[in-house]
Amino acid sequence: MNKRTVIPIQPVAATPEGADAELVSLFERTRKLYPRSVSGWFNGWRWGFVWLTQLIFYGLPWLPWNDRQSVLFDLATRRFYIFDLVLHPQDFIYLTALLVLSALGLFLFTAVAGRLWCGFACPQTVYTQIYMWVEQRFEGDRVARMRRDNGPWTFDRVWRRAGKHAVWIAIGLWTGFTFVGYFTPIQGLAAEARTLSFGPWEWFWVLFYGFATYGNAGHMREQVCKYMCPYARFQSAMFDHDTMIVSYDAARGDPRGARSRKADPKALGLGDCVDCTLCVQVCPTGIDIRDGLQYECIGCAACIDICNGVMDKLGYQPGLIRFSTQNGLANGWNRAQMIRRVLRPRVLIYGAILGAISIAFVTSLVLRSPFKVDVIRDRGTLARIVDNGRVENVYRLQVMNGTERMQRYAVTVDGLPGLAAVNAAPVEIGPAQARWVPVRVQLPFEEAGKLKPGSSHPIHFTIQRQAAGDDPARDVRERSTFLVPR
């Protein structure tokens, strides 16, 4: 027989009469961070990516190409222009392949070198860097901002705060305007902006995207990386002990402690870390890298730059905080030994899959037909017998010109003896346009008599693009069926 264990319930002591009740919060209040500005090799790379990404984002819609902007996702006409490439809704498979390539590329980079994307090229990081630069121009560096925030509201504090937010809002609205410019021709959008005559959807997306940029980069900042971005949560599945991450060399740095520049740390029983906490002050997510690997670390390497500066001033060897691997730190490997561990099974698998899909993607784009054809039976006209006893079926062909030149197409049909398209004259279709072409297909009476009434037979349409200028002749074959009436 099972015995039940009885656990006595301890009574909760009542609050003494007259004593103040203490409110205990189960959640830690968000602490405002004041990241310190930093200079160094990695900071230069971060700003390089800021300039590169923003020149691409803000510049592409204004770049002319074939009498239009270079990149335009024209939803009204369902045409997507990417330089010389013209895509239709039927080409969404390429978007799927591009998303798969991006995901695999992210997995590969993460397995090799951690969150480099987050620290150097992620839009959240890039715009936070821009907004922080504006903030430092108006309100000063870390100490000045902290002093102003803790001080009274003076005219100096008001105009600096107002100026900062005004520039933040302007950047956000310009970003929203540029975003909409990828879907609406930006030249026309700019003309509408002068008179504020946007359409309702244009107003919505300009304001929404502008507000998102202003809120995420100006106010939420590290909260997006720590709590909203899913990448921080599943990155541990892609890390291993040979992944290059921002690391603190505890064996060299501990025990920590302050000392003069002339003091010998070994004589004092100290490591190289002077416990200046500058690595914490420059961190955009507010973590202490000396506590080891943490999911909040975005790999921006600001702590490496600031620590190398301190080591240089003290005359110590740089690299107390550096990109390293957990195995490298534990075994004392040098950089060459760690790099040799890069080609491990996980990386090779990611690389092989990424390479295979990339080759297939590029090959498919190169071999992609410059026009597409859809064959649809005209459901309003059944199979019928016309003059001279011929059996006729009517089809509708949608021909989509994927080039930006006027093209001429000829239609033929085969599959049954004597089968012919009686009204298939060559058709001209304008640049990046689509056109429905009705085609009447007839079968001679004597051939139709050999077929079973009510039967269907496979046929093929051949649509040939006639050679014109630099465009060679190309053809596309599409399958359909020919019905014999009962």
C-alpha positions in Angstrom: 0.0 0.0 0.0 1.4 3.3 -1.0 2.1 5.8 1.7 1.5 9.5 1.2 3.9 12.0 2.5 2.3 14.9 4.2 4.2 18.2 4.0 3.2 20.7 6.6 2.3 24.2 5.3 4.3 26.9 7.1 2.2 29.9 8.0 3.1 33.2 6.5 4.1 35.8 9.1 1.7 38.7 9.1 3.0 42.2 8.5 3.3 44.0 11.9 0.7 46.6 12.4 2.0 50.1 11.4 4.9 48.7 9.3 5.2 49.6 5.7 4.4 46.8 3.3 7.2 46.1 0.8 6.3 45.7 -2.9 8.5 43.1 -4.6 8.5 43.2 -8.4 8.9 40.0 -10.3 10.4 41.8 -13.3 13.5 43.8 -13.5 13.0 47.4 -14.7 14.6 48.2 -18.0 17.8 50.1 -17.3 18.6 52.8 -19.8 22.0 52.3 -21.4 24.5 55.1 -22.3 26.9 53.4 -24.7 30.2 55.2 -24.8 31.7 56.2 -28.2 34.6 54.1 -29.4 37.2 54.2 -32.1 39.3 51.4 -33.5 39.7 48.9 -36.3 36.4 47.1 -35.8 34.6 50.4 -35.4 35.9 51.5 -38.8 34.5 48.3 -40.3 31.1 48.9 -38.7 31.0 52.4 -40.2 32.1 51.0 -43.5 29.1 48.7 -43.5 26.8 51.6 -42.4 27.9 53.6 -45.5 27.7 50.6 -47.8 24.2 49.5 -46.8 22.7 52.9 -46.7 24.2 53.9 -50.1 22.6 50.8 -51.6 19.3 51.3 -49.8 18.9 55.0 -50.4 20.6 55.1 -53.8 19.2 52.2 -55.8 15.7 53.7 -56.4 17.3 56.9 -57.8 19.6 55.0 -60.2 18.2 55.1 -63.7 18.2 51.9 -65.8 16.5 51.4 -69.1 14.4 54.6 -68.8 13.2 53.5 -65.3 14.6 53.1 -61.9 17.1 50.2 -61.4 15.1 48.3 -58.8 11.3 48.6 -58.8 8.7 46.2 -57.5 5.7 47.5 -59.4 2.7 45.9 -57.6 0.1 47.7 -59.8 1.4 46.1 -63.0 2.8 43.0 -61.3 6.2 43.5 -62.7 9.4 43.3 -60.7 12.4 45.1 -62.2 15.9 44.3 -60.9 18.4 46.0 -63.3 18.0 44.0 -66.6 15.9 41.3 -65.0 12.2 41.5 -65.4 10.2 39.1 -63.2 6.5 38.2 -63.2 4.4 36.7 -60.4 5.1 33.3 -61.8 8.7 33.9 -61.0 8.2 33.9 -57.2 10.2 30.7 -57.1 13.3 32.8 -57.4 12.2 34.8 -54.3 11.9 31.5 -52.4 15.3 30.4 -53.6 16.8 33.8 -52.5 15.3 33.5 -49.0 16.7 29.9 -48.7 20.1 31.2 -49.8 19.9 34.0 -47.3 19.0 31.6 -44.4 21.8 29.1 -45.3 24.3 32.0 -45.6 23.3 33.2 -42.2 23.7 29.7 -40.8 27.1 29.3 -42.4 28.4 32.7 -41.1 27.0 32.0 -37.7 28.7 28.6 -37.5 32.0 30.1 -38.5 32.1 33.5 -36.8 29.1 33.9 -34.6 26.8 36.9 -34.9 28.8 39.0 -37.4 25.6 39.8 -39.3 24.1 41.2 -36.1 27.1 43.3 -35.2 27.9 44.8 -38.6 25.1 44.6 -41.2 21.8 44.0 -39.5 19.4 47.0 -40.2 18.7 47.3 -36.4 22.4 47.6 -35.7 23.0 50.0 -38.6 20.2 52.4 -37.8 21.0 52.3 -34.1 24.6 53.3 -35.0 23.3 56.2 -37.0 20.8 57.3 -34.3 23.5 57.1 -31.6 25.8 59.2 -33.7 23.1 61.9 -33.9 22.5 61.6 -30.2 26.2 62.1 -29.4 26.3 65.2 -31.7 23.5 66.8 -29.8 23.9 65.6 -26.3 27.6 64.6 -26.0 29.2 61.3 -25.0 28.2 59.0 -22.2 29.0 61.2 -19.2 27.4 64.3 -20.6 24.2 62.4 -21.5 24.0 60.9 -18.0 24.6 64.3 -16.4 21.9 66.0 -18.5 19.4 63.2 -17.9 19.9 63.4 -14.1 19.8 67.2 -14.0 17.0 69.7 -14.2 15.2 70.7 -17.4 17.1 73.7 -18.7 16.9 75.5 -22.0 20.1 73.8 -23.1 18.7 70.4 -22.3 15.4 71.1 -24.1 16.9 72.4 -27.4 19.4 69.5 -27.5 16.7 66.9 -26.9 14.3 68.6 -29.4 17.0 68.8 -32.0 17.9 65.2 -31.6 14.4 64.0 -32.0 13.8 66.2 -34.9 16.7 64.7 -36.8 15.6 61.2 -35.7 12.2 61.8 -37.1 13.6 63.2 -40.3 15.8 60.1 -40.8 12.8 57.8 -40.1 10.5 59.6 -42.6 13.2 59.6 -45.3 13.7 55.9 -44.7 10.0 55.3 -45.0 9.8 57.4 -48.2 12.7 55.4 -49.7 11.1 52.1 -48.7 7.9 53.1 -50.5 10.0 54.2 -53.4 10.9 50.6 -54.1 7.2 49.9 -54.8 6.0 53.2 -56.3 8.3 55.0 -58.9 10.3 57.3 -56.7 10.4 60.2 -59.1 6.6 60.5 -59.1 6.6 59.9 -55.3 9.0 62.8 -54.9 6.7 65.0 -56.9 3.8 64.0 -54.6 5.9 64.7 -51.5 6.4 68.3 -52.5 2.6 68.8 -52.2 2.0 66.1 -49.6 -0.4 64.4 -52.0 0.4 60.8 -51.3 -2.3 58.2 -51.6 -3.7 56.5 -48.5 -1.5 53.4 -48.7 1.6 55.5 -49.4 0.9 57.7 -46.4 0.4 54.6 -44.3 3.7 52.9 -45.3 5.8 56.0 -45.1 4.6 56.8 -41.6 4.6 53.2 -40.4 8.1 52.4 -41.7 9.3 55.8 -40.5 7.8 55.3 -37.0 9.3 51.8 -36.8 12.8 53.1 -37.7 12.4 55.9 -35.1 11.1 53.6 -32.4 13.4 50.7 -32.9 16.7 52.6 -33.5 16.0 55.6 -31.3 14.2 54.2 -28.3 14.1 50.4 -28.1 17.6 49.7 -29.4 19.1 46.8 -27.5 15.6 45.6 -26.4 14.9 44.6 -30.0 18.1 42.4 -30.1 17.5 40.9 -26.7 13.8 40.3 -26.6 12.2 40.7 -30.0 14.7 39.2 -32.5 14.3 35.4 -32.7 17.9 35.0 -34.0 19.3 35.6 -30.6 17.2 32.7 -29.3 18.1 30.0 -31.8 21.7 31.0 -32.4 22.9 28.5 -29.8 21.8 25.7 -32.1 24.4 26.9 -34.6 27.2 27.6 -32.2 29.8 25.0 -31.2 33.2 25.2 -29.4 35.0 26.1 -32.6 32.8 29.1 -33.5 34.7 32.4 -33.5 33.1 34.7 -30.9 34.0 37.8 -29.0 35.8 36.3 -26.0 37.5 37.5 -22.8 40.8 35.6 -22.0 40.2 35.0 -18.3 43.4 33.0 -17.9 45.3 36.1 -18.9 43.1 38.8 -17.4 42.2 37.5 -14.0 42.6 38.4 -11.1 41.4 41.9 -12.1 42.4 45.0 -10.3 43.5 48.6 -10.7 47.2 49.5 -10.8 49.5 52.3 -12.0 51.1 52.2 -15.4 54.5 51.5 -14.0 53.4 48.7 -11.7 54.2 45.1 -12.4 51.0 43.1 -12.4 52.7 39.8 -11.7 54.3 41.3 -8.6 50.9 42.4 -7.4 49.3 39.1 -8.2 47.1 40.6 -10.9 46.2 39.7 -14.4 46.2 42.1 -17.3 42.6 43.3 -16.8 42.6 46.6 -14.9 38.8 46.4 -14.2 38.2 49.8 -15.9 34.7 48.5 -17.0 35.1 50.4 -20.3 34.2 47.1 -22.1 30.8 47.3 -20.4 30.4 51.0 -21.0 30.8 50.7 -24.8 28.6 47.6 -25.1 25.3 48.5 -27.0 23.4 45.7 -25.1 24.9 46.5 -21.7 26.5 43.1 -20.9 29.9 42.3 -19.3 31.8 40.2 -21.8 34.1 39.1 -19.0 31.2 36.9 -17.7 31.6 34.6 -20.8 29.4 33.9 -23.8 25.9 35.5 -23.5 23.1 35.4 -26.0 22.8 39.2 -25.8 26.2 39.7 -27.4 25.8 40.8 -31.0 29.4 40.5 -31.9 30.0 44.1 -32.7 33.5 44.0 -31.2 33.3 47.4 -29.6 34.7 45.9 -26.4 37.7 44.6 -28.4 38.5 48.1 -29.7 38.2 49.8 -26.3 40.2 47.1 -24.5 43.0 47.2 -27.1 43.2 50.9 -26.6 43.6 50.4 -22.8 46.2 47.7 -23.3 48.2 49.9 -25.7 48.2 52.8 -23.1 49.5 50.4 -20.4 52.1 48.8 -22.7 50.4 45.4 -22.6 49.9 43.0 -25.4 46.5 43.6 -27.2 43.9 40.8 -27.5 42.8 40.5 -23.9 39.3 40.6 -25.5 39.4 39.2 -29.0 37.6 37.0 -31.5 38.5 33.5 -30.5 36.9 30.1 -30.0 36.1 28.3 -26.8 38.4 25.5 -27.7 41.1 28.0 -28.6 40.9 29.7 -25.2 40.8 26.4 -23.4 43.8 24.9 -25.2 45.8 28.1 -25.8 45.7 27.8 -29.6 46.9 30.6 -31.9 44.9 32.1 -34.7 46.2 29.7 -37.3 45.3 26.6 -35.2 41.8 28.0 -34.7 41.3 28.8 -38.4 42.3 25.2 -39.3 39.3 24.1 -37.3 36.9 26.1 -39.5 36.6 23.2 -42.0 34.6 21.0 -39.8 31.6 18.8 -40.8 28.9 21.4 -39.9 30.6 24.1 -41.9 31.3 21.8 -44.8 27.6 20.7 -44.9 26.3 24.3 -44.8 28.9 25.3 -47.5 28.0 22.4 -49.8 24.3 23.0 -49.6 24.7 26.7 -50.0 27.1 26.2 -53.0 24.7 23.7 -54.7 21.7 25.9 -54.4 23.6 29.0 -55.5 24.8 27.2 -58.6 21.3 26.0 -59.4 19.9 29.5 -58.7 22.3 31.3 -61.0 22.0 28.6 -63.7 18.2 28.9 -63.6 18.4 32.6 -64.0 20.9 32.4 -67.0 18.8 29.7 -68.8 15.5 31.4 -67.9 13.3 31.9 -71.0 12.9 35.6 -72.0 9.1 35.0 -72.3 6.4 32.8 -70.7 3.3 31.3 -72.1 0.2 30.0 -70.4 -2.4 28.0 -72.4 -6.0 28.0 -71.2 -8.9 26.4 -73.0 -11.7 28.9 -73.7 -14.4 27.5 -71.5 -17.0 29.8 -73.2 -16.6 27.9 -76.5 -16.9 24.1 -76.5 -15.5 21.8 -79.1 -17.6 22.2 -82.2 -17.9 21.3 -85.9 -17.4 24.2 -88.3 -17.3 24.7 -92.0 -16.3 21.7 -94.2 -16.8 19.4 -91.2 -13.7 20.6 -89.4 -13.5 20.1 -85.6 -12.5 23.3 -83.8 -11.3 24.0 -80.3 -10.6 27.5 -79.1 -7.8 28.4 -76.8 -6.5 31.5 -75.1 -2.7 32.0 -74.8 -1.3 34.5 -72.4 2.1 35.5 -73.7 4.4 37.5 -71.3 7.3 39.4 -72.7 10.1 39.2 -70.1 12.3 41.7 -72.0 12.2 45.5 -72.2 12.0 45.5 -76.0 9.1 45.1 -78.4 8.9 41.4 -79.4 7.2 39.5 -82.2 5.8 36.0 -81.6 4.5 33.3 -84.0 2.2 30.4 -82.8 2.0 26.9 -84.3 0.4 23.7 -83.1 1.1 20.0 -83.6 0.1 16.6 -82.1 -2.5 15.3 -84.6 -2.3 14.9 -88.4 -3.5 17.9 -90.2 -4.0 20.0 -87.0 -3.5 23.7 -87.6 -4.0 27.1 -85.9 -6.1 29.0 -88.4 -5.9 32.5 -87.0 -2.5 32.5 -85.4 -1.0 35.5 -87.1 2.3 36.8 -85.5 1.6 39.0 -82.6 3.6 41.9 -81.2 3.9 42.5 -77.5 5.4 45.6 -75.9 8.3 45.7 -73.4 7.5 43.8 -70.2 3.9 43.4 -71.2 1.5 40.5 -71.3 -1.3 39.8 -73.8 -4.1 37.3 -74.2 -4.1 35.8 -77.7 -7.2 33.8 -78.9 -6.2 30.8 -81.1 -8.6 28.7 -83.1 -7.3 25.1 -83.7 -9.0 23.0 -86.3 -8.7 19.3 -87.3 -9.7 18.2 -90.8 -13.0 16.1 -91.1 -11.3 13.0 -92.4 -8.8 13.0 -89.5 -11.5 13.7 -86.9 -13.5 10.7 -88.2 -10.7 8.4 -87.2 -11.0 9.5 -83.6 -13.4 8.3 -81.0 -16.3 10.8 -80.3 -15.9 12.5 -76.9 -12.2 11.6 -76.6 -9.3 14.0 -75.8 -5.9 14.0 -77.3 -2.6 15.7 -76.2 -1.3 18.5 -78.4 1.5 21.0 -78.2 1.7 24.7 -78.9 5.0 26.1 -80.1 5.4 29.9 -79.5 8.5 31.2 -81.2 10.1 34.6 -80.6 11.3 35.9 -83.9 14.8 37.2 -84.1 15.1 41.0 -83.8 18.3 42.9 -83.4 20.5 41.4 -80.7 17.6 39.1 -79.5 18.0 35.6 -81.0 15.1 33.4 -81.9 13.7 31.4 -79.0 10.7 29.1 -78.6 8.6 27.7 -75.8 6.4 24.6 -76.0 3.3 24.2 -73.9 1.0 21.2 -73.6 -2.8 21.1 -73.9 -5.6 18.8 -75.1 -7.8 18.7 -78.1 -11.4 17.5 -77.6 -13.5 15.7 -80.2 -17.2 16.4 -79.8 -19.7 13.5 -79.3 
